[in-house]
Amino acid sequence: MERPIMKDPIFLARKSAPAAPEDLRVAEDLLETLAAHRDGCVGMAANMIGVAKRIIVFDNEGKYMTMFNPEIIRYAEPYEAEEGCLSLPGTRKTKRYRTIKVQYQNERFQTRLQTFSGWTAQIIQHEIDHCNGILI
């Protein structure tokens, strides 16, 4: 089910709690909401639909991907980016990394490690910032 976009900066600044198997429906709603906003959005975190859980969804080179409890465990090649967000007006400058290694859980809550680079890495960093209560 598509959900409304959360725009309350106080809610968005809260750290999200770990996700669990009972949060699978939240992930489905998050994917449907991302798909509904695909013209102007490439990734979302659960707090953007009002659920403070560590779940992100994003466009991974043309295919949507879901991560539960993502953590960046390695960064390389810092650069400055300018990003916008559906939850907040305007754009802001932020530090990003060209390559990241992420530990996360898939839809079966199996732990995975994967390396991402370029645009996909930037999207993931933005969404993990949401999970950590960092406003972009």
Secondary structure, 3 states (H helix, E strand, C coil): CCCCCCCCHHHHCCCCECCCHHHHHHHHHHHHHHHHCCCCCCEEEHHHHCCCECEEEEEECCEEEEEEEEEEEEEEEEEEEEEEECCEEEEEEEEEEEEEEEEEECCCCCEEEEEEEHHHHHHHHHHHHHHCCCCC
